[in-house]
Structures are given as C-alpha cells and as structure tokens.
Amino acid sequence: GAGMLDADEALRFALAPASYTPAPATAPVLADSRIEACAALLGRVVPEPPVTPPPPTTPPPESGGGGGGTSWPFMLGLSLAVLLLVPDRRHARRPGADRTGV
C-alpha cells in the first residue's frame, strides 16, 4: 500500500468488507506541468520518458526445458550423493546376532 494514501480505500473496506472491490490502480503521471515548473526553478531539465522497445518477433530458442534439473550432470551428482549418504548395509549387525562375534 501507499500508507496514508490508502486511507480512503481502508474506510471503504471497513464499511462493507464482504462487498468491497478495490478501485482500479492507476499509474502515477510524472509528465505534469507542476513537475516541469519545479524543475525549471531548480535549473534542471525534465527528461523525456524512455521509449519502450517493441517486443521481439522471433521466439526464444529452445533450451531443452527442465531448467537443468534433469540434465545428465545433475542426475549423476544426485546419484553419487545418494550412494554416499545411504548407510553401508554390509557391516550392519543382524538383530539376533551375538555381540561377542561368535
């Protein structure tokens, strides 16, 4: 929110929370004669707003998908991590084994 600037909306919500619909948000307009007058008093020039470039006409190249989570280096590393973290079962004792080793 914008702090105190949202007070009117907060009051509208408080009056009828079930039927509240927020007002459509509008972008602030910076090309205002007041801003230009203030800039002139300060001796500054108000720059022109930047031109938005047109969207690209060609689709981006295919990357193979998966985001690298299914690539072979990742799968190899995952397999090695699993092998290193799983306890070695060859040296584990059996539940009924004698503790003296006999």
C-alpha positions as CSV (number, residue, x, y, z in Angstrom):
1,G,0.0,0.0,0.0
2,A,0.9,3.6,-0.1
3,G,0.3,4.3,3.6
4,M,-1.9,7.3,4.2
5,L,-2.9,7.4,0.6
6,D,-4.8,4.2,1.1
7,A,-6.9,5.6,3.9
8,D,-10.0,6.1,1.7
9,E,-9.8,2.5,0.5
10,A,-9.4,1.2,4.0
11,L,-12.5,3.1,5.1
12,R,-14.5,1.7,2.2
13,F,-13.4,-1.8,3.1
14,A,-14.2,-1.3,6.8
15,L,-17.8,-0.2,5.9
16,A,-18.6,-3.3,3.7
17,P,-15.8,-6.0,3.8
18,A,-18.0,-8.6,2.0
19,S,-18.9,-6.4,-1.0
20,Y,-15.6,-4.5,-1.2
21,T,-13.9,-4.3,-4.5
22,P,-10.7,-2.3,-4.8
23,A,-10.6,0.7,-7.1
24,P,-8.5,0.2,-10.2
25,A,-5.0,1.2,-9.7
26,T,-3.6,3.9,-12.0
27,A,0.0,4.6,-12.7
28,P,1.3,7.9,-11.4
29,V,1.7,10.5,-14.1
30,L,5.1,12.1,-14.0
31,A,4.7,14.4,-17.0
32,D,2.9,17.2,-15.2
33,S,3.3,20.9,-15.6
34,R,4.0,21.3,-11.9
35,I,7.0,18.9,-12.1
36,E,8.3,20.9,-15.1
37,A,7.8,24.2,-13.3
38,C,9.6,22.9,-10.2
39,A,12.4,21.5,-12.4
40,A,12.7,24.9,-14.1
41,L,13.0,26.6,-10.7
42,L,15.8,24.2,-9.8
43,G,17.5,24.8,-13.1
44,R,17.0,21.2,-14.3
45,V,15.6,19.8,-17.4
46,V,12.9,17.1,-17.3
47,P,14.0,14.3,-19.5
48,E,11.6,12.7,-22.0
49,P,10.3,9.3,-20.9
50,P,12.2,6.4,-22.3
51,V,10.7,4.7,-25.4
52,T,9.6,1.2,-24.7
53,P,11.2,-1.2,-27.2
54,P,8.9,-3.4,-29.3
55,P,8.6,-7.0,-28.3
56,P,10.9,-9.4,-30.1
57,T,9.3,-11.0,-33.2
58,T,11.2,-14.3,-33.1
59,P,10.5,-16.8,-30.3
60,P,13.4,-17.6,-28.0
61,P,15.5,-20.6,-28.8
62,E,14.5,-23.9,-27.2
63,S,16.6,-24.6,-24.1
64,G,15.6,-28.3,-23.7
65,G,13.4,-27.5,-20.7
66,G,13.7,-28.8,-17.2
67,G,15.9,-25.9,-16.0
68,G,18.8,-28.2,-15.6
69,G,17.1,-30.3,-13.0
70,T,17.0,-33.3,-15.4
71,S,20.4,-32.8,-17.1
72,W,22.8,-35.7,-17.0
73,P,25.4,-33.9,-14.8
74,F,22.7,-33.1,-12.2
75,M,21.4,-36.7,-12.3
76,L,25.0,-38.1,-11.9
77,G,25.6,-35.8,-8.9
78,L,22.3,-36.8,-7.4
79,S,23.1,-40.5,-7.8
80,L,26.6,-40.0,-6.2
81,A,25.1,-38.1,-3.3
82,V,22.6,-40.9,-2.7
83,L,25.3,-43.5,-2.8
84,L,27.4,-41.5,-0.3
85,L,24.6,-40.8,2.1
86,V,22.9,-44.2,2.3
87,P,24.5,-46.2,5.1
88,D,26.6,-49.3,4.2
89,R,24.5,-52.4,5.0
90,R,27.3,-54.9,4.6
91,H,28.7,-54.2,8.1
92,A,25.3,-53.8,9.8
93,R,24.6,-56.3,12.6
94,R,21.6,-58.5,12.4
95,P,19.0,-58.1,15.2
96,G,19.6,-61.6,16.7
97,A,23.4,-61.7,16.3
98,D,25.6,-62.4,19.2
99,R,27.5,-59.3,20.4
100,T,30.7,-61.2,21.0
101,G,31.1,-62.1,17.3
102,V,30.9,-65.8,17.9
